[in-house]
């Protein structure tokens, strides 16, 4: 069997860089797209093993050229405006990147006239606020997003399903819950905590940590487990099926913070910062990963404590 070719949009990003490593370790020829001027720090260690192209996914013709150039067997579409919090202030940009960009990549896959599998990376933010608030969500839960980010991802999911039906394109959808780890930027809660702790340990600021709503609960996984799920999805996923990638447990952000504070090398005070409180916050997000576990062989190999420790150590080397 010839070496399968993977094309990753967002390859230089947080999850994209880990996915590239995962695929290289499992015999894929890895290609991918970076945005003009985007740093490749996360993939510097594998640059000699992959092939890159510069691409703006809102450019339809450029998307088609990239797919024609690399002739991928599978496209992993990760490139997106990924910050839920910042999506409220950049609503139209979010829709343009996350929805129009997905349409362009779907169109490129179809026009390539190859039997390309399309793996779309969606989000649990598509679910929005639901009742009862503590329920464990299955893939059949109705979508009711409340943030521009969630709306854009839900709309892109519908587009994926429609394109698959009309064009016989093999599309699978990863509806991922929260995940973290080294390399994630500080717009997200775990690296925000980690960076602040690292700075405070070095005495670069007063020993006071600014936080948002600590009561919300999230289903938090390690990025290295999540990207293994993406690979399994490409290899075993059933066309037009949605799969949850999550731990099946919800932990409060307050408990995450407490774990990280116990890892800190000095005593730190905590203060609520109103600027970090998010509108339309979803109180609890917890997913059922039974389908991915049973049909793909998905499993979590990293404990939450390891994820938090590795993320903190990562930021200690960068402050």
Phi, psi and omega in degrees: 000135182288158182293122180291144181255126177248140175239124184244117168278139184079027185296332182271000181276190183300291181289325182300321181292321177291324178296319178302316179295318179300316182290319177301321181288351180238029168085013179273151164270121190255127174233165181187174184241138173238149178281149181304126179083357181291138178290147176250023183307319184292339183243013181303326182287347181237011184303326181286349184255356183231166177241131185241155170223150176276130187208136168253114188292350175276359176263101186302312182295321179295323177299316180296317179299320181295317180292320177297321182296314188266342178050057185287149171278333178216135175251125173257111183262096180254336186301129183192162164280111197256353184271116177297312183301315182283348183293335180293327182272352183226046191302309183294323178296320178301313181295321181295314182288310189281327179266303181298321178299321178293318176303318181295319179290323175298315179298321179296320179296320181291315183288345179289342178058031174248162178276062183278135174270136185246115179256111180260130181264107180257200189209150174294346176297345177296336184284331180066214180262133187221173181225141353290153190293339182262008185293151173271125189274135170257172181295345180270359178298130178301145179274133179211063187294150181240348179251154175305322177299311180297319178299316182295321180289320178296316179298320179294324176300313179300321178296318179301314181295320180293316178297322180297317181290317184286330189240008181054039177271134179279103182243134172233148187239125174262110177263093188273141173269182185303138175215152185215182181149180175304149178087345179288141184279166190284006172289346184253157195294313183295310177294333175296313176300313185298316181295317179297317179298315181299318179294319180294323178299327181271002178072023182278351178205171178296150184285052179234127183254130180265130184224166175260219183286115182269356184274338183294151181242138182227148174273103191249124180241171175270136181303328182290332173284318182299315182289334172297323175298321178298319178297314179298325179296319178295326185273327187233352186294141180277132181307138178070009179266145174260137179233136173276136169241111187193179181263338185086006179231147176245129178240144179287148177297330176297320179290326175297314179299316181298320177299317182289326177295327177291338177275346184290152183267003176210162181287133185229134174273153181241134180225134177287131178251112183302333179293341181267358177279133187257140175292149176052043181293133175280121188292321182220133173229115178218131184248157173261118182257019185304316182299313180294322180294313186283321186264338182249341186081025181291143176205153176269128180248353181244128176285160177298320181297324178292318178302313181294317179297314181297322179293318178296316179296324177301313182287334175296332178275356186236016178237000000 
